[in-house]
């Protein structure tokens, strides 16, 4: 089953592809965009839930989203048209690692998509190329709430313990690389649970509602395995932090 299709179905009821509540997303956007008169870039935007929320709340804001999933971008365009913000949104179908525009952005986001760049530090390096002086980076990535057990690593598909570090070390890695945290949010267990129940439930429901689809059985299996890996493995072990960062002088 195509990875992008799995993601679209799994996130259909939770379009923000990260363990963050709608209220948390709103607060982070408002904090990042400030007066709301600048330009925002989302690297790995998917269906662009962050950008659509930002544009709807800030009528003078302009935004650009980049993703390699053409169908997700089509849904983003439809959402923008429904909200009446499509004239202020540009969407680019390409690998976010290869995206380039001459004019920098006041805010650059990459939340829940750092894997596309190979982790936190490569993501921050990519953001730096697009960020205007004095701009704000919004980056969301995982960290270990506690030392991962073998069950937790297995539940994450065979992840390595060195894939993440603890929260303090995660923040320090950004600081050492020349970034200053100006705000942040650590996802609560409730936010994680809502996200995971939505992810597994949406995929399971799709399988139940589409029994004749050739991907139905696989979707049901993926949902069940993901749920077991979460509940019996990494629940309470894998954390998620969203940082607002500025470049140090």
C-alpha atoms as an extended CHARMM CRD file, in Angstrom:
* protein
*
       249  EXT
         1         1  UNK       CA              0.0000000000        0.0000000000        0.0000000000  PROA      1               0.0000000000
         2         2  UNK       CA              1.4260000000        3.3660000000       -1.0110000000  PROA      2               0.0000000000
         3         3  UNK       CA              2.8990000000        5.2860000000        1.9290000000  PROA      3               0.0000000000
         4         4  UNK       CA              1.3030000000        8.5700000000        0.8880000000  PROA      4               0.0000000000
         5         5  UNK       CA             -2.1380000000        6.9570000000        0.6300000000  PROA      5               0.0000000000
         6         6  UNK       CA             -1.7420000000        5.4510000000        4.0980000000  PROA      6               0.0000000000
         7         7  UNK       CA             -0.8460000000        8.8830000000        5.4750000000  PROA      7               0.0000000000
         8         8  UNK       CA             -3.7690000000       10.6570000000        3.7910000000  PROA      8               0.0000000000
         9         9  UNK       CA             -6.2810000000        8.1390000000        5.1190000000  PROA      9               0.0000000000
        10        10  UNK       CA             -4.7490000000        7.9740000000        8.5990000000  PROA      10              0.0000000000
        11        11  UNK       CA             -4.7260000000       11.7620000000        8.9420000000  PROA      11              0.0000000000
        12        12  UNK       CA             -8.1800000000       12.3440000000        7.4720000000  PROA      12              0.0000000000
        13        13  UNK       CA             -9.6690000000       13.1310000000       10.9020000000  PROA      13              0.0000000000
        14        14  UNK       CA             -6.4890000000       14.7270000000       12.2810000000  PROA      14              0.0000000000
        15        15  UNK       CA             -5.0250000000       16.7860000000        9.4200000000  PROA      15              0.0000000000
        16        16  UNK       CA             -2.1850000000       18.1620000000       11.5290000000  PROA      16              0.0000000000
        17        17  UNK       CA              0.2100000000       15.2500000000       11.1070000000  PROA      17              0.0000000000
        18        18  UNK       CA              1.6700000000       15.5150000000       14.5980000000  PROA      18              0.0000000000
        19        19  UNK       CA              0.4420000000       15.0010000000       18.1900000000  PROA      19              0.0000000000
        20        20  UNK       CA             -0.8080000000       18.5630000000       18.6090000000  PROA      20              0.0000000000
        21        21  UNK       CA             -4.2910000000       19.8060000000       19.4620000000  PROA      21              0.0000000000
        22        22  UNK       CA             -6.0140000000       22.4510000000       17.3420000000  PROA      22              0.0000000000
        23        23  UNK       CA             -5.6580000000       24.9430000000       20.1940000000  PROA      23              0.0000000000
        24        24  UNK       CA             -1.9270000000       24.2540000000       20.4580000000  PROA      24              0.0000000000
        25        25  UNK       CA             -1.5040000000       24.7600000000       16.7160000000  PROA      25              0.0000000000
        26        26  UNK       CA             -3.3980000000       28.0490000000       16.9120000000  PROA      26              0.0000000000
        27        27  UNK       CA             -1.2210000000       29.3350000000       19.7460000000  PROA      27              0.0000000000
        28        28  UNK       CA              2.0050000000       28.3330000000       18.0240000000  PROA      28              0.0000000000
        29        29  UNK       CA              0.9470000000       29.9680000000       14.7600000000  PROA      29              0.0000000000
        30        30  UNK       CA             -0.0730000000       33.1980000000       16.4780000000  PROA      30              0.0000000000
        31        31  UNK       CA              3.1980000000       33.3030000000       18.3830000000  PROA      31              0.0000000000
        32        32  UNK       CA              5.2760000000       32.6180000000       15.2670000000  PROA      32              0.0000000000
        33        33  UNK       CA              3.6280000000       35.0190000000       12.8110000000  PROA      33              0.0000000000
        34        34  UNK       CA              3.3310000000       37.9570000000       15.2100000000  PROA      34              0.0000000000
        35        35  UNK       CA              1.6150000000       40.8330000000       13.4190000000  PROA      35              0.0000000000
        36        36  UNK       CA              0.6620000000       38.4490000000       10.6180000000  PROA      36              0.0000000000
        37        37  UNK       CA              1.8860000000       40.5640000000        7.7210000000  PROA      37              0.0000000000
        38        38  UNK       CA              4.8050000000       38.4660000000        6.4670000000  PROA      38              0.0000000000
        39        39  UNK       CA              5.4760000000       35.3340000000        4.4400000000  PROA      39              0.0000000000
        40        40  UNK       CA              5.3450000000       31.7470000000        5.7250000000  PROA      40              0.0000000000
        41        41  UNK       CA              6.9070000000       28.6250000000        4.2080000000  PROA      41              0.0000000000
        42        42  UNK       CA              5.9940000000       25.0450000000        5.1430000000  PROA      42              0.0000000000
        43        43  UNK       CA              8.5240000000       22.4060000000        4.0810000000  PROA      43              0.0000000000
        44        44  UNK       CA              6.6670000000       19.1060000000        3.7620000000  PROA      44              0.0000000000
        45        45  UNK       CA              3.2520000000       20.7400000000        4.0820000000  PROA      45              0.0000000000
        46        46  UNK       CA              1.0680000000       17.7780000000        3.0690000000  PROA      46              0.0000000000
        47        47  UNK       CA             -2.4960000000       19.0780000000        2.8950000000  PROA      47              0.0000000000
        48        48  UNK       CA             -1.2080000000       22.3600000000        4.3760000000  PROA      48              0.0000000000
        49        49  UNK       CA             -3.2480000000       22.4180000000        7.6140000000  PROA      49              0.0000000000
        50        50  UNK       CA             -0.7880000000       24.8120000000        9.2850000000  PROA      50              0.0000000000
        51        51  UNK       CA             -0.8400000000       27.2320000000        6.3620000000  PROA      51              0.0000000000
        52        52  UNK       CA             -4.6240000000       27.1370000000        5.9330000000  PROA      52              0.0000000000
        53        53  UNK       CA             -5.1160000000       27.9250000000        9.6060000000  PROA      53              0.0000000000
        54        54  UNK       CA             -2.5420000000       30.7150000000        9.4820000000  PROA      54              0.0000000000
        55        55  UNK       CA             -4.0150000000       32.3260000000        6.3670000000  PROA      55              0.0000000000
        56        56  UNK       CA             -7.5700000000       32.1410000000        7.6830000000  PROA      56              0.0000000000
        57        57  UNK       CA             -6.5900000000       33.8040000000       10.9640000000  PROA      57              0.0000000000
        58        58  UNK       CA             -4.2670000000       36.4340000000        9.4700000000  PROA      58              0.0000000000
        59        59  UNK       CA             -5.7430000000       38.1520000000        6.3760000000  PROA      59              0.0000000000
        60        60  UNK       CA             -2.4920000000       39.8800000000        5.3920000000  PROA      60              0.0000000000
        61        61  UNK       CA             -0.3190000000       36.7900000000        5.5840000000  PROA      61              0.0000000000
        62        62  UNK       CA              1.0530000000       35.0710000000        2.4750000000  PROA      62              0.0000000000
        63        63  UNK       CA              2.2110000000       31.4750000000        2.3970000000  PROA      63              0.0000000000
        64        64  UNK       CA              3.9950000000       28.8400000000        0.3490000000  PROA      64              0.0000000000
        65        65  UNK       CA              3.7900000000       25.0850000000        0.8240000000  PROA      65              0.0000000000
        66        66  UNK       CA              6.0830000000       22.4070000000       -0.6040000000  PROA      66              0.0000000000
        67        67  UNK       CA              5.4270000000       18.6730000000       -0.7690000000  PROA      67              0.0000000000
        68        68  UNK       CA              6.0990000000       15.7120000000       -3.0430000000  PROA      68              0.0000000000
        69        69  UNK       CA              2.5410000000       14.3410000000       -2.6830000000  PROA      69              0.0000000000
        70        70  UNK       CA              0.5090000000       15.7330000000       -5.5810000000  PROA      70              0.0000000000
        71        71  UNK       CA             -2.8230000000       14.4890000000       -4.2320000000  PROA      71              0.0000000000
        72        72  UNK       CA             -2.2030000000       16.0870000000       -0.8330000000  PROA      72              0.0000000000
        73        73  UNK       CA             -1.4260000000       19.3880000000       -2.5550000000  PROA      73              0.0000000000
        74        74  UNK       CA             -4.6550000000       19.0660000000       -4.5150000000  PROA      74              0.0000000000
        75        75  UNK       CA             -6.5430000000       18.7270000000       -1.2380000000  PROA      75              0.0000000000
        76        76  UNK       CA             -4.6430000000       21.7250000000        0.1080000000  PROA      76              0.0000000000
        77        77  UNK       CA             -5.6830000000       23.7800000000       -2.9120000000  PROA      77              0.0000000000
        78        78  UNK       CA             -9.3090000000       22.7340000000       -2.4610000000  PROA      78              0.0000000000
        79        79  UNK       CA             -9.1500000000       23.6710000000        1.2170000000  PROA      79              0.0000000000
        80        80  UNK       CA             -7.6730000000       27.0570000000        0.3800000000  PROA      80              0.0000000000
        81        81  UNK       CA            -10.4140000000       27.7530000000       -2.1310000000  PROA      81              0.0000000000
        82        82  UNK       CA            -13.0800000000       26.7450000000        0.3910000000  PROA      82              0.0000000000
        83        83  UNK       CA            -11.6220000000       29.1870000000        2.9270000000  PROA      83              0.0000000000
        84        84  UNK       CA            -11.1830000000       31.9630000000        0.3550000000  PROA      84              0.0000000000
        85        85  UNK       CA             -7.4100000000       32.1650000000        0.8810000000  PROA      85              0.0000000000
        86        86  UNK       CA             -6.1290000000       30.5410000000       -2.3270000000  PROA      86              0.0000000000
        87        87  UNK       CA             -4.8430000000       33.8440000000       -3.7650000000  PROA      87              0.0000000000
        88        88  UNK       CA             -2.4190000000       34.1060000000       -0.8420000000  PROA      88              0.0000000000
        89        89  UNK       CA             -1.1570000000       30.5220000000       -1.0410000000  PROA      89              0.0000000000
        90        90  UNK       CA              1.4120000000       29.0940000000       -3.4410000000  PROA      90              0.0000000000
        91        91  UNK       CA              1.8640000000       25.3260000000       -3.6220000000  PROA      91              0.0000000000
        92        92  UNK       CA              4.9050000000       23.5770000000       -5.0900000000  PROA      92              0.0000000000
        93        93  UNK       CA              4.9720000000       19.9080000000       -6.0320000000  PROA      93              0.0000000000
        94        94  UNK       CA              8.5730000000       18.9160000000       -5.4720000000  PROA      94              0.0000000000
        95        95  UNK       CA             11.0430000000       17.4620000000       -3.0070000000  PROA      95              0.0000000000
        96        96  UNK       CA             11.3210000000       19.9600000000       -0.1350000000  PROA      96              0.0000000000
        97        97  UNK       CA             15.0890000000       19.3980000000       -0.0980000000  PROA      97              0.0000000000
        98        98  UNK       CA             15.3320000000       20.8520000000       -3.6080000000  PROA      98              0.0000000000
        99        99  UNK       CA             12.9560000000       23.7910000000       -3.1680000000  PROA      99              0.0000000000
       100       100  UNK       CA             14.3730000000       27.2710000000       -3.6990000000  PROA      100             0.0000000000
       101       101  UNK       CA             12.9950000000       30.7960000000       -4.0370000000  PROA      101             0.0000000000
       102       102  UNK       CA             15.0750000000       33.9960000000       -4.0620000000  PROA      102             0.0000000000
       103       103  UNK       CA             12.9760000000       35.8720000000       -1.5020000000  PROA      103             0.0000000000
       104       104  UNK       CA             13.3430000000       34.6500000000        2.1190000000  PROA      104             0.0000000000
       105       105  UNK       CA             10.4760000000       33.9500000000        4.4870000000  PROA      105             0.0000000000
       106       106  UNK       CA              9.5940000000       35.4280000000        7.8600000000  PROA      106             0.0000000000
       107       107  UNK       CA              8.4760000000       32.0580000000        9.2380000000  PROA      107             0.0000000000
       108       108  UNK       CA              9.5890000000       28.6020000000        8.0770000000  PROA      108             0.0000000000
       109       109  UNK       CA              7.8150000000       25.5050000000        9.3640000000  PROA      109             0.0000000000
       110       110  UNK       CA              8.7190000000       21.8400000000        9.3700000000  PROA      110             0.0000000000
       111       111  UNK       CA              6.6140000000       19.9890000000       11.9270000000  PROA      111             0.0000000000
       112       112  UNK       CA              6.4550000000       16.2180000000       11.8510000000  PROA      112             0.0000000000
       113       113  UNK       CA              8.3960000000       16.0630000000        8.5860000000  PROA      113             0.0000000000
       114       114  UNK       CA             12.0270000000       16.2410000000        9.7200000000  PROA      114             0.0000000000
       115       115  UNK       CA             12.5200000000       12.6850000000        8.4300000000  PROA      115             0.0000000000
       116       116  UNK       CA             12.4190000000       14.1580000000        4.9080000000  PROA      116             0.0000000000
       117       117  UNK       CA             15.7250000000       15.9130000000        5.6410000000  PROA      117             0.0000000000
       118       118  UNK       CA             17.3220000000       13.1960000000        7.7410000000  PROA      118             0.0000000000
       119       119  UNK       CA             16.6100000000       14.5090000000       11.2330000000  PROA      119             0.0000000000
       120       120  UNK       CA             16.5450000000       17.6730000000       13.3170000000  PROA      120             0.0000000000
       121       121  UNK       CA             19.8900000000       19.2470000000       12.4420000000  PROA      121             0.0000000000
       122       122  UNK       CA             19.6410000000       18.7390000000        8.6560000000  PROA      122             0.0000000000
       123       123  UNK       CA             16.1250000000       20.1790000000        8.8770000000  PROA      123             0.0000000000
       124       124  UNK       CA             17.3900000000       23.2780000000       10.6610000000  PROA      124             0.0000000000
       125       125  UNK       CA             20.1010000000       23.6480000000        8.0130000000  PROA      125             0.0000000000
       126       126  UNK       CA             17.4260000000       23.5490000000        5.3100000000  PROA      126             0.0000000000
       127       127  UNK       CA             15.2560000000       26.0480000000        7.1700000000  PROA      127             0.0000000000
       128       128  UNK       CA             18.2130000000       28.4050000000        7.5420000000  PROA      128             0.0000000000
       129       129  UNK       CA             18.5050000000       28.7120000000        3.7470000000  PROA      129             0.0000000000
       130       130  UNK       CA             14.9660000000       30.0600000000        3.4970000000  PROA      130             0.0000000000
       131       131  UNK       CA             14.6820000000       32.1720000000        6.6500000000  PROA      131             0.0000000000
       132       132  UNK       CA             14.9260000000       35.9630000000        6.5990000000  PROA      132             0.0000000000
       133       133  UNK       CA             17.0650000000       37.7420000000        9.2180000000  PROA      133             0.0000000000
       134       134  UNK       CA             15.0540000000       37.9600000000       12.4280000000  PROA      134             0.0000000000
       135       135  UNK       CA             12.6890000000       35.2360000000       11.2040000000  PROA      135             0.0000000000
       136       136  UNK       CA             11.2250000000       32.3570000000       13.1930000000  PROA      136             0.0000000000
       137       137  UNK       CA             11.7160000000       28.6480000000       12.5750000000  PROA      137             0.0000000000
       138       138  UNK       CA              8.9410000000       26.3190000000       13.7610000000  PROA      138             0.0000000000
       139       139  UNK       CA             10.2250000000       22.7650000000       13.9300000000  PROA      139             0.0000000000
       140       140  UNK       CA              8.6120000000       19.7230000000       15.5050000000  PROA      140             0.0000000000
       141       141  UNK       CA             10.5000000000       16.5170000000       16.2150000000  PROA      141             0.0000000000
       142       142  UNK       CA             10.5350000000       13.5020000000       18.4790000000  PROA      142             0.0000000000
       143       143  UNK       CA             12.5410000000       12.9360000000       21.6540000000  PROA      143             0.0000000000
       144       144  UNK       CA             12.7160000000       10.2500000000       24.3190000000  PROA      144             0.0000000000
       145       145  UNK       CA             10.5860000000       10.8770000000       27.3740000000  PROA      145             0.0000000000
       146       146  UNK       CA             12.5130000000        7.9910000000       28.9440000000  PROA      146             0.0000000000
       147       147  UNK       CA             15.0790000000        5.4460000000       27.8190000000  PROA      147             0.0000000000
       148       148  UNK       CA             13.3550000000        3.3270000000       25.1670000000  PROA      148             0.0000000000
       149       149  UNK       CA             12.7920000000       -0.3320000000       25.8800000000  PROA      149             0.0000000000
       150       150  UNK       CA             13.1890000000       -3.0340000000       23.2660000000  PROA      150             0.0000000000
       151       151  UNK       CA              9.3730000000       -3.1270000000       23.0410000000  PROA      151             0.0000000000
       152       152  UNK       CA              9.2390000000        0.6230000000       22.3810000000  PROA      152             0.0000000000
       153       153  UNK       CA             11.8500000000        0.3940000000       19.6300000000  PROA      153             0.0000000000
       154       154  UNK       CA             10.0570000000       -2.5600000000       18.0660000000  PROA      154             0.0000000000
       155       155  UNK       CA              6.7650000000       -0.6530000000       18.2230000000  PROA      155             0.0000000000
       156       156  UNK       CA              8.3840000000        2.1170000000       16.2140000000  PROA      156             0.0000000000
       157       157  UNK       CA              9.2780000000       -0.2960000000       13.4460000000  PROA      157             0.0000000000
       158       158  UNK       CA             12.7100000000       -1.2030000000       14.6920000000  PROA      158             0.0000000000
       159       159  UNK       CA             13.9150000000        2.3100000000       15.4900000000  PROA      159             0.0000000000
       160       160  UNK       CA             17.3780000000        2.7470000000       16.9780000000  PROA      160             0.0000000000
       161       161  UNK       CA             17.8410000000        4.1730000000       20.4720000000  PROA      161             0.0000000000
       162       162  UNK       CA             20.1840000000        6.7710000000       19.0040000000  PROA      162             0.0000000000
       163       163  UNK       CA             17.5290000000        8.0800000000       16.6280000000  PROA      163             0.0000000000
       164       164  UNK       CA             16.3930000000       10.5380000000       19.3190000000  PROA      164             0.0000000000
       165       165  UNK       CA             17.7510000000       11.8980000000       22.5680000000  PROA      165             0.0000000000
       166       166  UNK       CA             16.1010000000       13.3800000000       25.6540000000  PROA      166             0.0000000000
       167       167  UNK       CA             14.3550000000       16.7600000000       25.6570000000  PROA      167             0.0000000000
       168       168  UNK       CA             17.2000000000       18.7580000000       27.1780000000  PROA      168             0.0000000000
       169       169  UNK       CA             19.7140000000       17.3270000000       24.7300000000  PROA      169             0.0000000000
       170       170  UNK       CA             17.3460000000       17.8890000000       21.7970000000  PROA      170             0.0000000000
       171       171  UNK       CA             17.0300000000       21.5740000000       22.6240000000  PROA      171             0.0000000000
       172       172  UNK       CA             20.7670000000       21.8540000000       23.2860000000  PROA      172             0.0000000000
       173       173  UNK       CA             21.5460000000       20.4490000000       19.8400000000  PROA      173             0.0000000000
       174       174  UNK       CA             19.6510000000       23.3530000000       18.3060000000  PROA      174             0.0000000000
       175       175  UNK       CA             21.3650000000       25.8580000000       20.5920000000  PROA      175             0.0000000000
       176       176  UNK       CA             24.8420000000       24.5570000000       19.7600000000  PROA      176             0.0000000000
       177       177  UNK       CA             24.0050000000       24.9670000000       16.0860000000  PROA      177             0.0000000000
       178       178  UNK       CA             23.3060000000       28.6610000000       16.5110000000  PROA      178             0.0000000000
       179       179  UNK       CA             19.5980000000       28.7630000000       17.3100000000  PROA      179             0.0000000000
       180       180  UNK       CA             17.8740000000       30.4170000000       20.2670000000  PROA      180             0.0000000000
       181       181  UNK       CA             14.5930000000       28.9260000000       21.5330000000  PROA      181             0.0000000000
       182       182  UNK       CA             11.9800000000       31.6600000000       21.9720000000  PROA      182             0.0000000000
       183       183  UNK       CA              9.0150000000       29.3680000000       22.6640000000  PROA      183             0.0000000000
       184       184  UNK       CA              8.0800000000       25.7250000000       22.6110000000  PROA      184             0.0000000000
       185       185  UNK       CA              5.4610000000       23.1150000000       23.3330000000  PROA      185             0.0000000000
       186       186  UNK       CA              5.8570000000       19.5530000000       24.5930000000  PROA      186             0.0000000000
       187       187  UNK       CA              2.9360000000       17.4280000000       23.4580000000  PROA      187             0.0000000000
       188       188  UNK       CA              0.9160000000       15.9870000000       26.3310000000  PROA      188             0.0000000000
       189       189  UNK       CA              0.0010000000       12.3310000000       26.6480000000  PROA      189             0.0000000000
       190       190  UNK       CA             -3.5750000000       13.3630000000       25.8750000000  PROA      190             0.0000000000
       191       191  UNK       CA             -2.4620000000       14.9600000000       22.6010000000  PROA      191             0.0000000000
       192       192  UNK       CA             -0.4840000000       11.8330000000       21.7550000000  PROA      192             0.0000000000
       193       193  UNK       CA             -3.4410000000        9.5520000000       22.5330000000  PROA      193             0.0000000000
       194       194  UNK       CA             -5.8380000000       11.6330000000       20.4550000000  PROA      194             0.0000000000
       195       195  UNK       CA             -3.4090000000       11.5600000000       17.5450000000  PROA      195             0.0000000000
       196       196  UNK       CA             -2.7580000000        7.8160000000       17.7160000000  PROA      196             0.0000000000
       197       197  UNK       CA             -6.4100000000        6.8290000000       18.1940000000  PROA      197             0.0000000000
       198       198  UNK       CA             -7.2710000000        9.0120000000       15.2170000000  PROA      198             0.0000000000
       199       199  UNK       CA             -4.4290000000        7.5990000000       13.0600000000  PROA      199             0.0000000000
       200       200  UNK       CA             -5.2080000000        3.9530000000       13.7090000000  PROA      200             0.0000000000
       201       201  UNK       CA             -8.9760000000        4.4440000000       13.8330000000  PROA      201             0.0000000000
       202       202  UNK       CA             -9.2240000000        6.3170000000       10.5340000000  PROA      202             0.0000000000
       203       203  UNK       CA             -7.2350000000        3.6400000000        8.7270000000  PROA      203             0.0000000000
       204       204  UNK       CA             -9.2170000000        0.8200000000       10.3550000000  PROA      204             0.0000000000
       205       205  UNK       CA            -12.5370000000        2.4820000000        9.4820000000  PROA      205             0.0000000000
       206       206  UNK       CA            -11.4480000000        2.9310000000        5.8790000000  PROA      206             0.0000000000
       207       207  UNK       CA            -10.6790000000       -0.7800000000        5.6800000000  PROA      207             0.0000000000
       208       208  UNK       CA            -14.0830000000       -1.6470000000        7.1630000000  PROA      208             0.0000000000
       209       209  UNK       CA            -15.9050000000        0.7270000000        4.8070000000  PROA      209             0.0000000000
       210       210  UNK       CA            -14.0380000000       -0.4520000000        1.6900000000  PROA      210             0.0000000000
       211       211  UNK       CA            -13.9100000000       -4.2630000000        1.9660000000  PROA      211             0.0000000000
       212       212  UNK       CA            -13.7000000000       -4.7480000000       -1.8060000000  PROA      212             0.0000000000
       213       213  UNK       CA            -10.7390000000       -2.3900000000       -2.2330000000  PROA      213             0.0000000000
       214       214  UNK       CA             -7.4960000000       -4.2430000000       -3.0560000000  PROA      214             0.0000000000
       215       215  UNK       CA             -5.7230000000       -2.3960000000       -0.2110000000  PROA      215             0.0000000000
       216       216  UNK       CA             -8.4220000000       -3.0390000000        2.4000000000  PROA      216             0.0000000000
       217       217  UNK       CA             -6.8320000000       -6.0380000000        4.1250000000  PROA      217             0.0000000000
       218       218  UNK       CA             -3.4100000000       -4.4010000000        4.1740000000  PROA      218             0.0000000000
       219       219  UNK       CA             -4.8390000000       -1.1940000000        5.6440000000  PROA      219             0.0000000000
       220       220  UNK       CA             -6.5140000000       -3.1630000000        8.4420000000  PROA      220             0.0000000000
       221       221  UNK       CA             -3.2510000000       -4.9620000000        9.1770000000  PROA      221             0.0000000000
       222       222  UNK       CA             -1.2430000000       -1.7180000000        9.2290000000  PROA      222             0.0000000000
       223       223  UNK       CA             -3.7650000000       -0.1080000000       11.6030000000  PROA      223             0.0000000000
       224       224  UNK       CA             -3.6950000000       -3.1100000000       13.9640000000  PROA      224             0.0000000000
       225       225  UNK       CA              0.1010000000       -3.3620000000       13.9730000000  PROA      225             0.0000000000
       226       226  UNK       CA              0.4910000000        0.3840000000       14.5330000000  PROA      226             0.0000000000
       227       227  UNK       CA             -1.9910000000        0.3090000000       17.4240000000  PROA      227             0.0000000000
       228       228  UNK       CA             -0.2130000000       -2.6360000000       19.0320000000  PROA      228             0.0000000000
       229       229  UNK       CA              3.1870000000       -0.9790000000       18.6030000000  PROA      229             0.0000000000
       230       230  UNK       CA              1.8970000000        2.2040000000       20.2190000000  PROA      230             0.0000000000
       231       231  UNK       CA             -0.0760000000        0.7340000000       23.1270000000  PROA      231             0.0000000000
       232       232  UNK       CA              2.3240000000       -2.1110000000       23.8260000000  PROA      232             0.0000000000
       233       233  UNK       CA              5.5220000000       -0.2670000000       23.0050000000  PROA      233             0.0000000000
       234       234  UNK       CA              6.2580000000        3.4360000000       22.6970000000  PROA      234             0.0000000000
       235       235  UNK       CA              3.2640000000        5.0510000000       24.4590000000  PROA      235             0.0000000000
       236       236  UNK       CA              4.7650000000        7.3190000000       27.1170000000  PROA      236             0.0000000000
       237       237  UNK       CA              8.2770000000        6.7870000000       25.7700000000  PROA      237             0.0000000000
       238       238  UNK       CA              8.3290000000        8.7500000000       22.5310000000  PROA      238             0.0000000000
       239       239  UNK       CA              7.7450000000       12.4670000000       23.0920000000  PROA      239             0.0000000000
       240       240  UNK       CA              7.2370000000       15.3120000000       20.6550000000  PROA      240             0.0000000000
       241       241  UNK       CA              8.4450000000       18.8900000000       20.9990000000  PROA      241             0.0000000000
       242       242  UNK       CA              7.6210000000       21.8470000000       18.7700000000  PROA      242             0.0000000000
       243       243  UNK       CA             10.2210000000       24.5910000000       19.0190000000  PROA      243             0.0000000000
       244       244  UNK       CA             10.0980000000       28.2120000000       17.9130000000  PROA      244             0.0000000000
       245       245  UNK       CA             13.6680000000       29.2090000000       17.1580000000  PROA      245             0.0000000000
       246       246  UNK       CA             15.5270000000       32.2990000000       16.0320000000  PROA      246             0.0000000000
       247       247  UNK       CA             19.0500000000       32.5690000000       14.7780000000  PROA      247             0.0000000000
       248       248  UNK       CA             21.5400000000       33.7460000000       17.3920000000  PROA      248             0.0000000000
       249       249  UNK       CA             23.3340000000       36.9990000000       16.6570000000  PROA      249             0.0000000000
